[in-house]
Amino acid sequence: MKRFLFFLLLPLFAQTGFAQSASVEHSPRLVLETSSQPWATLAFNWDFGFPLQGETPLTYGNNVTVSPGLLLSPSSLNLTVDATWTPVSFAELSAGGRIGSGWNPGSVYGIGLNRASDTDGAAFHDGDAFDGALWEIGAGLTLLLEPHMLGLELPHGLDRLFLQSFHGISHAGYSRAGSDEAWFYANDDGENRNGVSYRGNLLIGYRQLAFLNMVGLMAQGDLFLNGPSHWHRSCMGDDLVRWTFSLLANFNAHERIDITLGLDLETRRQFRLSDEPGWDDLHFSHRTLSTRAPRIGFGRVYAIVTYQF
C-alpha cells in the first residue's frame, strides 16, 4: 500500500511532457524507496502518455497515462499496472493493481498467514516461499485546489499554496487466506485480510521554496471496511482509522533525478496490559483495547528517489 504515496504525488512532480504532442509519448523510470524501518523497494515502470486535445482552459493538455511495471522488495516480487486519467485540470481519476508472491528470508515475512495458537492464543507465522498469490486492485480520485482556480489574487508567495486530496478504495487478497484469516505482505504487521479498504488523505503544500519544488504536511487515514463480527472488531480496535501524519519535501538533485523526503508519525492502538506470561505474544485478534483513544508515535523516515530515463 505504501506505493500509493508515490502514486498520489505523481501529478505534482512528474515531468512527462505528454501534453505537448498529439502522439503517444513513453518514458521509463526507476523508483527506489528506502526507510528507517529498515525497508526498501525498487520499482521499474514504463509510462505511456495518451494526450487528449481539450479546447478549454480546464481540459487543455489533459491526458491518459498507463504505467506497467515491476515492484521488488527484499521479500516480494510483483507485476503492477497503474492508469490515470485527467478529465479536468483539478481532478485525476486513477486505477491500479498488483499481483505477485513472496518469500521469508530469516525473520522477515513476505508471505504467509498470521495465525493464533489454539492453546494459548500466541501469534505464529504459517507460510512458505511462493505458496500463494498476493494481489491488490484499487481506484481513486485526486483533487487539486490552487488559488488561481478560485480566481483569488493573493500576495506574492501565498499564491504558491495548494491543497490536494486523494480518496480511494482497494481490494487486497492472499490466495491461501480465508475470509477471517490475517496475513503478511512485504514484512508488514500481518493484520491484512482479504477484503476492501479505504484510504484518504489531505496534503497542504507550498511550491517553490528556495531549492525545493514543494514542502507539505499530509494527514492520511486507512480503514479496513470488512472483517470479523462488529463486536470483535471494536474490541480489538480493528474498526479504528489508522492515521499517518507526514512532513514532506521534494526537490530535483539532477534534471533526471527527483527526490522526496518524508517523516511519518503514526497512531497506534493501546491494548490492556497484563502481568500474565506470554501476554505480549498474543495474536492481535486476542487482545483488547484499554481505550479507544490511540497514541501517536514515530513511524519512519524515508526517501523516494525517482530516475527518469
Rosetta blueprint (number, residue, H / E / L):
1 M L
2 K L
3 R H
4 F H
5 L H
6 F H
7 F H
8 L H
9 L H
10 L H
11 P H
12 L H
13 F H
14 A L
15 Q L
16 T L
17 G L
18 F H
19 A H
20 Q H
21 S L
22 A L
23 S L
24 V L
25 E E
26 H E
27 S E
28 P E
29 R E
30 L E
31 V E
32 L E
33 E E
34 T E
35 S E
36 S L
37 Q L
38 P L
39 W E
40 A E
41 T E
42 L E
43 A E
44 F E
45 N E
46 W E
47 D E
48 F E
49 G E
50 F E
51 P E
52 L L
53 Q L
54 G L
55 E L
56 T L
57 P L
58 L L
59 T L
60 Y L
61 G L
62 N L
63 N E
64 V E
65 T E
66 V E
67 S E
68 P E
69 G E
70 L E
71 L E
72 L E
73 S E
74 P L
75 S L
76 S E
77 L E
78 N E
79 L E
80 T E
81 V E
82 D E
83 A E
84 T E
85 W E
86 T E
87 P E
88 V E
89 S L
90 F L
91 A E
92 E E
93 L E
94 S E
95 A E
96 G E
97 G E
98 R E
99 I E
100 G E
101 S E
102 G E
103 W L
104 N L
105 P L
106 G L
107 S L
108 V L
109 Y L
110 G L
111 I L
112 G L
113 L E
114 N E
115 R E
116 A E
117 S L
118 D L
119 T L
120 D L
121 G L
122 A E
123 A E
124 F E
125 H E
126 D E
127 G L
128 D L
129 A L
130 F L
131 D L
132 G L
133 A L
134 L E
135 W E
136 E E
137 I E
138 G E
139 A E
140 G E
141 L E
142 T E
143 L E
144 L E
145 L E
146 E L
147 P H
148 H H
149 M H
150 L H
151 G L
152 L L
153 E L
154 L L
155 P L
156 H L
157 G L
158 L H
159 D H
160 R H
161 L E
162 F E
163 L E
164 Q E
165 S E
166 F E
167 H E
168 G E
169 I E
170 S E
171 H E
172 A E
173 G E
174 Y E
175 S L
176 R L
177 A L
178 G L
179 S L
180 D L
181 E L
182 A E
183 W E
184 F L
185 Y L
186 A L
187 N L
188 D L
189 D L
190 G L
191 E L
192 N E
193 R E
194 N L
195 G E
196 V E
197 S E
198 Y E
199 R E
200 G E
201 N E
202 L E
203 L E
204 I E
205 G E
206 Y E
207 R E
208 Q E
209 L E
210 A L
211 F L
212 L E
213 N E
214 M E
215 V E
216 G E
217 L E
218 M E
219 A E
220 Q E
221 G E
222 D E
223 L E
224 F E
225 L L
226 N L
227 G L
228 P L
229 S L
230 H H
231 W H
232 H H
233 R H
234 S H
235 C H
236 M H
237 G L
238 D L
239 D L
240 L L
241 V L
242 R E
243 W E
244 T E
245 F E
246 S E
247 L E
248 L E
249 A E
250 N E
251 F E
252 N E
253 A E
254 H E
255 E L
256 R L
257 I E
258 D E
259 I E
260 T E
261 L E
262 G E
263 L E
264 D E
265 L E
266 E E
267 T E
268 R E
269 R E
270 Q E
271 F E
272 R L
273 L L
274 S L
275 D L
276 E L
277 P L
278 G L
279 W H
280 D H
281 D H
282 L E
283 H L
284 F H
285 S H
286 H H
287 R L
288 T L
289 L E
290 S E
291 T E
292 R E
293 A E
294 P E
295 R E
296 I E
297 G E
298 F E
299 G E
300 R E
301 V E
302 Y E
303 A E
304 I E
305 V E
306 T E
307 Y E
308 Q E
309 F L
